[in-house]
Amino acid sequence: MRFEKLKNDILGKQYSLSIAYVSEKKSREINKKYRKKNKATNVLSFSLRKNEGELVLCPAVIKREAKIFSKNFRQFLGFLVIHGMLHLKGLTHGSKMEKLENFYCKKFKINL
């Protein structure tokens, strides 16, 4: 799945975004180190500089959670990338973030 159009729309063309896919073990290590949570997670967002950030995605967790929410992997991955990018933009969980998630999911035809 290509995320360049999403990135340009949410974060801007000047934003440099890297996306890493990691194992559950690595996701757990990173989550424990930076968030003090000893479990693997679906997506982690790291703002590195003003116009630079990274998303760390764990496909094994995403696949498992997609089934829980009755979504396919691709749909849930797209949603999580949007979710992670909104965090990079400075948003926190809440109604404003949910409205923007819904907006971008509709705009980019990610069925949730």
PyMOL commands that set and color helices and strands:
alter all, ss='L'
color gray80, all
select helices_A, chain A and resi 4-10+24-35+59-68+73-88+95-107
alter helices_A, ss='H'
color red, helices_A
select strands_A, chain A and resi 16-21+43-49+52-57
alter strands_A, ss='S'
color yellow, strands_A
deselect
rebuild
show_as cartoon
